[in-house]
Amino acid sequence: MQKVAIITGASKGIGLEIATQLQLDGYLVYGTSRNVSDHSQLSLKLLALEVGSDESVAELVRQVLDEVGRIDVLINNAGYDVYGSAEGTSMEELHAQMDVNFYGAVRMARAVLPTMKRQKSGNIINISSIGGLLSLPFNSAYAASKFAMEGYFEAMRYEVRPFGVYVSLVEPQGVKTDTLDSSIQSIAHEVADHADQLSRMITRMRADGKSSGLSPKVVTQTVRRILSVRQPRLRYPVGGLATFMPTMKSLMPQKLFERFISSMFMK
């Protein structure tokens, strides 16, 4: 029986890499994108989806079930990274970040769970981030969305495991993708005393991502590893920094760790 996977944000970057590989592995893959007409050249079944809309999510899941009758894998990958000080980030910008990165993943998981529980099997894999384990300056909205994802899906894992459904969180360090410039965004209006720092931070994050970011293939291999075992773990750090930095945070005195982060990112 061919397994069915839904992957959000699958038209480019990490999502496209995962979708392409799972197709090669024999999965029937339903990728999603906000604008499917822009990606007609992809050899991938791409469906329109707005993860910020309850109606759009429900319609997508209905379509997949009408066509194939089952859902084995959900990969919550859609998201972006907004930079700005906590003070300068507007409530609208914060709501938008949470609605895509966190609530979008929640909507998708809630929509597929009845089917997976009925099947007594399924995997919900969330592409989280090192940013879900520690915060950086000028990245409060993104960190909030990923910290929320970590907590919510850890609780869900306990609840759905008795039904044969496994929830996992993939936590990569920076990943080098062709969408890096667009996925890292800036708030519209930074407060004056942080404007220069924000500009330097965004320039650095884009440069570091391009020069030392992980290949999307590394994230894809982690997803494949999760799907290859009967009882996957909850958390999968990806990359040396994703393991080292949270460990460093947990072991170092708080004041010393804060001093370290400030010296790295508050120049």
C-alpha positions in Angstrom: 0.0 0.0 0.0 1.4 3.4 -1.0 1.8 5.8 1.8 0.5 9.3 1.5 2.4 12.4 2.7 1.2 16.1 2.9 4.0 18.6 3.0 3.3 22.3 3.6 5.6 24.9 2.0 6.7 22.4 -0.6 7.3 24.6 -3.6 10.9 25.5 -2.8 13.6 25.2 -0.2 13.5 22.5 2.5 9.9 21.5 1.6 10.7 20.9 -2.0 13.8 18.9 -1.1 11.8 16.7 1.3 8.9 16.3 -1.2 11.2 15.3 -4.0 13.0 12.7 -1.9 9.8 11.2 -0.5 8.5 10.8 -4.0 11.6 8.9 -4.9 11.1 6.8 -1.8 7.7 5.8 -3.1 5.3 8.0 -1.2 2.3 9.7 -2.9 3.2 13.3 -2.0 0.8 16.2 -1.8 2.8 19.4 -1.7 1.2 22.7 -0.8 1.9 26.3 -1.7 0.1 29.6 -1.4 0.6 30.2 -5.2 0.5 27.0 -7.1 0.4 28.7 -10.5 3.9 30.0 -10.0 5.3 26.4 -9.8 3.7 24.6 -12.7 7.2 23.3 -13.8 7.6 21.1 -10.7 7.2 17.4 -11.0 5.1 17.4 -7.9 1.4 17.3 -7.1 1.0 20.8 -5.7 -2.2 22.0 -4.0 -3.1 25.5 -3.0 -3.1 26.1 0.7 -3.2 29.0 3.1 -2.1 27.7 6.5 -3.5 30.8 8.1 -7.1 29.8 7.1 -9.2 27.1 8.8 -11.3 26.8 5.6 -8.3 26.3 3.4 -6.8 23.7 5.6 -10.0 21.8 5.9 -10.6 21.9 2.1 -7.1 20.5 1.5 -7.5 17.6 3.8 -10.9 16.8 2.3 -9.4 16.8 -1.2 -6.7 14.4 -0.2 -9.1 12.1 1.6 -11.6 12.2 -1.4 -8.8 11.2 -3.8 -6.9 8.6 -1.8 -8.7 7.9 1.5 -5.8 8.1 3.8 -3.0 10.3 5.2 0.1 8.7 6.6 2.5 11.6 7.0 2.1 15.3 7.7 5.2 17.5 7.5 4.6 21.0 8.8 7.3 23.0 7.0 5.6 26.3 5.9 7.1 29.3 7.7 9.3 32.3 7.6 11.6 34.2 9.9 10.9 37.9 10.8 13.6 39.9 12.5 13.0 43.0 14.6 13.3 44.1 18.2 10.6 43.0 20.6 9.8 46.7 21.1 9.7 47.4 17.4 7.7 44.4 16.2 4.1 45.4 15.8 1.2 43.2 17.1 0.2 42.7 13.5 3.7 41.4 12.6 3.7 39.2 15.7 0.3 37.8 14.9 1.3 37.1 11.3 4.5 35.2 12.4 2.5 33.1 14.9 -0.3 32.4 12.5 2.0 30.9 9.9 4.7 29.2 11.9 2.7 28.0 14.9 -1.1 28.2 14.3 -0.6 27.0 10.7 1.1 23.8 12.0 -1.6 23.4 14.7 -4.4 23.7 12.1 -2.8 21.1 9.9 -2.2 18.6 12.7 -5.7 19.0 14.0 -7.1 18.4 10.6 -5.3 15.2 9.9 -5.5 13.7 13.4 -9.0 12.1 13.1 -7.8 10.2 10.0 -4.5 9.1 11.6 -6.2 8.0 14.8 -8.8 6.0 12.8 -6.0 4.3 10.9 -4.1 3.6 14.1 -1.0 5.0 12.5 0.7 8.2 11.3 3.6 10.6 11.6 3.3 14.3 12.3 6.7 15.9 11.7 7.2 19.6 12.5 10.2 21.5 11.0 11.1 23.5 14.1 14.4 25.2 14.6 17.3 25.8 17.0 15.3 29.0 17.5 12.7 26.9 19.3 15.3 26.0 22.0 17.0 29.4 22.5 16.3 33.0 21.5 18.6 35.5 19.8 18.3 39.3 19.9 16.0 40.8 17.3 14.3 37.4 16.7 11.6 37.4 19.4 8.6 36.8 17.1 10.2 33.8 15.4 11.5 32.4 18.7 8.0 32.7 20.2 6.5 30.8 17.2 9.0 28.0 17.5 9.0 27.8 21.3 5.2 27.5 21.1 5.6 24.7 18.5 7.9 22.8 20.7 5.6 23.0 23.7 2.4 22.3 21.9 3.6 19.3 20.0 5.4 17.8 22.9 2.1 17.7 24.7 0.3 16.3 21.7 2.8 13.5 21.4 1.7 12.1 24.8 -2.0 12.3 23.7 -1.8 10.6 20.3 0.9 8.0 20.9 -1.7 5.5 22.3 -3.4 5.7 18.8 -0.2 4.8 16.9 0.5 8.4 15.9 3.9 9.8 16.5 4.8 13.4 16.7 8.4 14.6 16.1 10.2 17.9 16.0 13.1 18.5 13.6 15.4 21.3 15.0 18.0 22.4 12.4 20.5 25.2 12.8 20.6 27.6 9.8 19.8 26.0 6.5 21.2 27.2 3.2 18.3 27.5 0.7 17.6 29.4 -2.5 14.8 31.2 -0.5 17.1 32.6 2.2 16.8 36.2 1.2 13.0 36.1 1.1 12.5 33.8 4.1 14.5 36.1 6.4 12.4 39.2 6.7 12.6 42.5 8.5 9.8 44.3 10.5 8.4 47.4 8.8 9.4 50.0 11.3 12.2 49.5 13.8 12.7 51.8 16.8 15.5 54.3 16.2 17.9 53.0 18.8 17.9 49.5 17.4 17.8 50.2 13.6 21.5 49.8 12.9 21.8 46.7 15.0 18.8 45.1 13.2 20.3 45.9 9.8 23.6 44.3 10.8 21.9 41.3 12.3 19.9 40.6 9.1 22.9 41.0 6.9 24.8 38.6 9.1 22.1 36.0 9.2 21.8 36.0 5.4 25.6 35.9 4.9 26.1 33.1 7.6 23.2 31.1 6.1 24.8 31.2 2.6 28.3 30.5 3.7 27.8 28.0 6.5 24.2 26.9 6.5 23.3 23.2 6.4 22.2 21.7 3.1 18.5 21.0 2.9 19.5 17.4 2.2 20.6 17.0 5.8 17.2 18.0 7.0 15.6 15.6 4.5 17.8 12.7 5.7 16.5 13.4 9.2 12.9 13.2 8.0 13.7 10.0 6.3 15.2 8.6 9.4 12.1 9.5 11.4 9.9 7.7 8.9 12.2 4.6 8.8 11.7 3.6 12.5 8.6 2.3 14.2 8.8 4.6 17.2 10.6 7.8 16.4 11.9 10.2 19.1 10.3 13.5 19.9 13.3 15.8 19.1 15.9 15.6 16.4 18.5 18.4 16.5 20.2 18.8 13.1 23.7 20.2 12.9 26.4 20.7 15.5 25.2 24.0 16.7 21.7 22.7 17.2 23.1 20.3 19.7 25.9 22.4 21.2 24.2 25.7 21.8 21.2 24.4 23.8 23.5 22.2 25.8 25.8 25.2 26.5 22.7 27.2 27.5 21.6 24.5 30.0 25.1 24.0 31.5 26.5 27.6 31.7 25.5 30.1 34.4 22.8 32.3 33.0 24.7 35.5 33.3 27.7 34.0 31.4 25.5 32.6 28.6 23.8 36.0 28.2 27.1 37.7 28.0 28.2 35.2 25.4 25.1 35.8 23.2 25.3 39.5 23.6 29.0 39.5 22.5 28.0 37.6 19.4 24.9 39.4 18.3 24.6 42.8 20.0 27.7 44.4 18.5 
